[in-house]
Amino acid sequence: MRILQEKLSKYDVPQQIQRLGVYPYFRTIESDQDTVVTINGKQVLMFGSNSYLGLTNHPRIKEAAIAAINKYGSGCAGSRFLNGTLDIHIELEEKLAKYVGKEEALVYSTGFQVNIGVISAVTGRDDYIILDELDHASIIEGRRLSFSNALKYRHNDMASLEKALKSCKPDKIKLIVIDGIFSMEGDFADLPGIVELSEKYGASIYLDEAHSLGVIGHKGAGSASHFGLTDKVDLIMGTFSKSLASIGGFIASDKDTINFLKHNSRSYIFSASITPASTASVLTALDIIISEPERIEKLWANTNYALDNLRIMGFDIGHTQSPIIPLYIRDNLKTFKITKMLFDDGIFVNPVVSPAVSSDSSLIRFSLMATHTFEQIDYALDKISKNAKKLQIIP
């Protein structure tokens, strides 16, 4: 056996969890992404999806995707830089820029590619990238690809951020990179506080709106819109795999920044274009979000209903303010166990354990869609409460 194979063969953490009968990953879905999905022929209530507005099976979006395939084919067979730019790519970029309040936008094939391709490109060797300690993994990877100095500050702690900013050389670029809504904790970034410090120390702001678009802000335009600080944020990033019901991502900024990224962002230049079907899906999803504000209203009715009930039940849900509700278990094995118990009861939730979070912060991620009914939420909360009591997670 070669050295590489010998090393990799020793990794058996998944097998250990499988032997315990609580392995929770790669559960195969045999239906569309709705509030109820089919797994192994069994109907399961879905509370693990990022489809916050429930648009992934919307008839208009499916029709738009089919029409795009009929016109453009199944793929672009090249990068945007060369032969892979379609007229609908340009249309989508113009629409996204207007939606989030920036001059121009650039569409990538995935949201992950946006973060690794933009963060690694915009700062230089002597500059600084400053991260919240709970930023998404794609932000961390973008920072790792950069030659810039990396600094972290404690989550949403403005004193800690100011300390990091003070340590930077004043004549160098300082880029603060944050999630608008944090993907596991569900709380909002303190954008007003971050903007105040960015102006004090001459820093720029990169805002990842992956979990904010379609959720908060004017017509769902995100956290910059929600706080009325769009003009104070230099780069706005978003994904299409959550509220926008497809796959892909974008960065929006001023014209000079977008021009630079078109010719320097390696994950943009050297990756194939987003597919015609995905592009058309996002265009239609945007139309629906803008024209049907009642979807966001229903999402928040569901969110507030679930939050109120979970607090009454005695769950530790941290500081969440969004449809992403962490139920802190603070024990890896118990987190796996309750995930399995809930699945047996017909409830799909996502376990989050170390190393994704520290072992004493393990949780199940309970996420809501606008299309959930109160009856579905009640059923899920009843099962969660009963199983949590069995495992002595709540009294």
N, C-alpha and C positions, 0 to 999 in steps of 0.2 A: 504493500500500500504506500502511495506517495505521501509526502509530509502534509500537503494540503488536505487530502482526503482523510488522513489520520486525525488531523485537527478537527475537521468538521464532523467526523463520525462520533466525536465525543460529546457533541451537543445533544442532550437528551431531555431538556426541560419539558418540551411538549409531550414526550412519551410518559414522563412522570405524571403529568396532569391527566393524560388519557387513562393511565392505569387506575387513577382514583375515580374515574367515571364522571369527571366534571369538566372535561375539555370543552370550551365554549366557542371555538373559532371555526370559520369556514362552514357555517351552517348553510346548506344549499337551498336557495329559494327557487320555487318552481312556478311563481306567478309574478304579477306586476308588483311594484313597490307602492302598496296602498296601506291603509290602516290595518288591514288583515292580509297576511301573506300565507302561502302554502309551503310547508317544509315537510318533506317525506310523507306527502299526502295528508298532512294535518294542518288545519287552519290555526294560525297563531296571530295574536294581536301584536302589531308592530309598534314598539316604543323605543326603537333603536335607529331610526332613520333621520337623516339630515334634510329630508324633503319637507321643510317647515310649512310650506303653503300647499302641500299635497298635489303638486302639479305634474308629477312624473307620468301619470296615465291620463292626462287631460286630452280629450279628443282632438282639439285644435292643434295641440303640440305634436301629437302623433301624425296628424294629417300633414302638417308642415314638414316634418322630417321625411315622410314618404315622398312628398312633392319634390323636396330638394334632391333626394336620391334619383328620382326619375329625371330631373333636369341635369344634375352635375355628376351623377355616379356616386359610388360608395366612398371614395376618398380622393385626395388631391395629388397623390404620388410625388410629393416633394414639399419643400419648405416654403414658407411665405416669402423668404428672401429671393427665391428663384422662381419656380414654376407653380407655386402653390397658393397664390392669392386669387380669391374669387371676389366678384362684386359684392356678394353677401357678407364677406369678411369686412369689407370697407363699410358697408351699411351698418353692421353690428357695432363696429368701433365708433362710428359717429353717434349712434344711439346711446351707447354706454357712456361716452364722454358727456353727453348732454344730461343723462340720468344722474350721474354722480357730481356734476358741476365742474368739470375740468375741460381744458381746451381740446385735448386729444386722448385717445386710448389705443392700446395695442393688445390684440388677442393672442393668447398662447394656447397650446393643446391641453394643458392641465394647469390647475392652480399651483400645484407643487413646482412646476416649471417656471411659473411667474416668480415665485419667491427665490428659487435658487438662481434664476437668470438675471433678475434685477438687482437683488441685494449684493450679489457678487460683482456686479459690473459698475455700480455708480460711485463707489468710493475707492480710494487708492491706498497704497502701502502705509502711508503715514497718517491716514485718517482714522475715524472711530465709528464703529457700529455699536450702538447701545441698546440692549435687549431687556425686556421684562423677563424675569426668571421663568415665567410660565408661558412664554411664547410658543407657538406651534412648531412642531418638528421641522416643517419645511423652512421656516424662518431660521432655525438653528443650522440647517444644512446650507442655506444661502450664506450665512455668516461664515461657516467653515470653508466655503469655497473662496472667500474673499481674502485678500492679503492685508486687510485693515486690522487695526487693533480692536479687540472685542472686550466690551464691558457689560456686566449684568447688574441689574438693580432688583431689590426685593419687590415682589408682586404688588403693583399699584401703590408703591410707597414713594411719595414725592420727595421726601427727605433723602432717601437712598438714591433716587434718580439725580437729585441735585449734587450729591456727593460725587457721583460718576461724572457728571458734566464738569464739575470744578476741576477734576483731575485731568481733563483734556487740554491739549495745547490750544490756545484761543484762535490761532490762525489756521487750524485744520478743520476739515469737514467733520461734522458730528451728526450722524444719522440715527435718530431714535426710531426703532422698529417695534410695532405693537400690534396685537390683535384688538379689533374693535369690541368684539364679544369673545371671551376666552372659551375655547372649544370644549374643555372638560369642566371647568368651574362655572361657566355660564354667567359670570359677572362682566360688567362693562369696564373698559379701560377708563381711567380718570383723564379723559381727553382735555378737559379745561385746564387741569393742573399741568399736564404735559405741554400744552401749548404755551402756558405762561412761562414755564421754565425754558422752553425752546427759544422763546423771544429774548429772555434774559441772557442766554448763553450763545445765541446765534446758531442754534441747531436746526436741522431739518427733520421732518416727520414722515415716516412711511407707515401707512395704516392698512392693515390686513382686515378687510371687511367680509371675509368668507362667511362668517356666521351672523353677520349684521344685515346684509342685503336681503330685502324682502321681509325683514323682521322689524326694524326700527327706522326712524327718519321719515322725511316727506315722501310719501308713496313708496316706502321701503328702501330709500336710497342709502341707508346705512347710518353708522354712528357719527360720522362727520356732519351729516345733515341733521341728525337728532340733536346734536349739541350746537348747531348753527356755526360750525367752525370749518366748513369746507375750504374756505380761502386760506386758512392757516395750516392746512395739511398739504404737504408737497406732493406726495405720491399716494394714490388710493388703489389698493389691490382688491380684487374680488374673484370668486370662483363661480362656476356654473353648476356644480354638482350638488348644491344645496337647494336653495329656493328656486333657482333658475332651471332645474329639472333636466340637466344634461351633463356634459363634462367639458372642461376647459377652464380658462381663466383669463384675466385681463389686468393691465396696469393702466391707470389714467393719471395724467399730469399735464404740465405745460408743453408747448410744441417743441421746445429745445430738448427737453428731457426725453420725449418720445422719439425724436430724431436720433438722439444718441443711442437709445436702446435698440432701435431698428438695426443699427450697424455695429453694435457691440455686445448685445446680450446673447450669449452662446446657446442657451436653451431655446431661444427663439430662432436664431439663424440656422442651427443645425438639427432642428426637429421638424418632422412633417406637420403640415397644417392641421388645424382642427377640421373635422369632417364636415361635409355639407349638411348632413342630417343634424349634427350637433349645433351647428351655426344657426340653422333655421329654427331649431327647437328653442334656442335662447332668445332669438328675435321675437318669437311668438309668446314665450313666457313673460318677457318684459311687457309686451302689450297687455297681457292678462293682468299682471301685477298692477300696472298703472291704471287700468280701466276698472278694476274690481277691488277697491280698497277694503271691502267687507271681508276679504280673505285674511288680511292682516288683523282686522278687528276680531275675527273668530279665533285666530291663533292666540291673541292675547287674552281673550275670554277663557280659553282652555288653559293657558299658562297660569293665570291668576287663580283659577279654580283648583288646579293641581297643587300649586304652591301653598294655598291656604290649608288644604286638607292634609298635606304632608307635614306641615308645621304642627297641626293639631295632633297628628299621630305620634309626634315626637321624634321625627327623623332629623338628623343632622344634614342640612342641605347647603351649608356654607353661606356664601354671599351672593348666590345666583340671583339674577334679575331678569332672566330670559327663559325661553322655551327649553333651554338646556338645563336639566335639573340633576345635579350630582347627589346621589344618596350615599353618604360616606359610610363605609363598612369598616375601614381602617384595619383590615386583615385580609391578606391575599387569598387564603384558602376559603374563608367565609364568603368572600366575594365570588369565587368560582362556585361555591355550593349554592348560594342563593340564586345565581344566574341559572343554574341547572334546575333548581326547584321551581323557579318561575316559568322556565321553558316547559317543564312538565305540566304546569298549570295553564299553558297556552299564552304566555307573555314573553315577548322577545325584548330583552334589554342588553346593553353592552357592558361587559366588565372592563374596568380600567385598573390595572395592577402595576406593580413595579416591573421593569424600570420606567414605564411610561409616567408613573408618579412614584413618589416615595412609598415604601410599604405601609407606612402608617397613614397614608392618604388614599388608599385604595377605595374604589367606589363602583357603584353601578350608575351608568349614565342613562337617565330616563329622559327621552326627548319627545316633544309634542309636535303635532301637525295641526294645521287649521281644519283638516277633515276628520279629526277625531271627534267622537261624540262624548258628551258627559257620561253616558252610560258605559262606554268603553273605558273611560278614565276611571270611573268608579270601580269597575270590575278589576282593573289592573291594580289600583291602590289597595283594594281589599286583599288580593292575593299577596301583594308586596308586604302589607302589614302582617298578615298571618305568618308568612315565612320568616320575616324579620324577627318576630317574637319567638319562633321555634329556635332560631339561631342566637337568641338573646342579643340582637342588635338594637332593638328598642324594648322598653319595659313591657 
